[in-house]
Amino acid sequence: MRLGLLGFSEPDQSRLLAWAGQVQAGWPEWRGCDPHLADAWMICGESVEVLGRDAVVIRHPHGGDERLALNRAEVDRPLAFATPLPEGFASAEFFESDDENSVRQRLQRFEAWLRPLRSQFALGSLLLERVGQFKGGVIHVTHEGRLLAVIDLDRWQSGLFIPARPVDLAMAEWVRRPPGAADIPSSFMRLPLHRVMWTYAVRTLRDVLPARYRERTVYLRRVPRVPARWFDEVHLSLMRELMVRPAVFDSLCRRTGIAESELAHHLASLYHAGGLTTDADSARRAEPAVRRALVALHFDQADPNPDALLRTGHSDQSDPMVPPSSILREMPHSPLRTVAGKSAGPSVVDEG
């Protein structure tokens, strides 16, 4: 799972990440990441300034000038504040950042809240292992007589029983069913399988990039159909690079300067979400739609001619790759917003 730490000093961050990274039997491993991409947040209470009933400003990073505004009513993931809290600020979600037991208890509360996400991760892992056994059709995933998931491999759709636990999915039986059994119960969470696979691929520590993507030319087939804020800077840069000029793995590694392990990890997430191919004809047919999708992402919001971005690249190895300006930090739907200037106040929040 991905943990975002906001407003902590570097020593505090190091301590928290060390505790969070200690894997407990039956529980997921937590790793630090860009707070905009995190599954859960821990926020230093001493770095919080209260603006109103739900609005706060967080000094992040600690000791820097940058400030992030957060409206708690818009929060879409679990969070907790490290004590002491600012005067006049109340939250039932708090912990002591210098107490390992308190931190671990908070992480376990996060994990309980994030059970549907953890179950999607588990389903993605199992699907990667078993999809070759079925090739297509409808699959019911059951455990002890209860239906946990419906997988329609022909339509690349799925439904997940919301209370399902990862351990239940791990012990479940996968049964092929007739096409008429593809209906997803109304109480289930409907999930396109490319989102399930993205959820798995961006979080797993395993190398899940197929071998052919290390040996053959890689093409961009489509921009994965996931929310734009799910992409990090490397995903964006790789899509741009591959649109400019497809490449084999080693060449792409040299062109971008990205370490092999990181490159494999990011390519794997793009691949499992349907974004890559090694079929040149398929890529050529899809190119017009891919170009439109890339422009729609607003890779470089400062460029008055976004099409120009797709006509130039970093093919010259002497030219270091400069990541495109972020579409993440100023997304209208992002819970975290950058505050313009050093003085906090509701009127100075830059909405992007």
ABEGO torsion letter per residue (X at the ends): XBBBBBGBBAAAAAAAAAAAABBBBGBBBBBBBBAAABABBBBBAAABBBABAABBBBBOBBGBABBBBBBAAABABBBBBBOBBBBGBBBABBBBAABAAAAAAAAAAAAAAAAAAAAAAAAAAAAAAAAAAAGBEBBBBBBGGBBABBBBAAAGBBBBBAABBAAAAAABBBBBBBAAAABBBAABBBBBAAAAAAAAAAABABBABBAAAAABBBBBABBBBBBAAABBAAAAAAAAAAAABBBBAAAAAAAAGBBAAAAAAAAAAAAAAGABBABAAAAAAAAAAAAAAAAAAGABAABABAAAAAABBAABAABBBBBBBBAAAABAABABBBBBEABBEAAABBAX
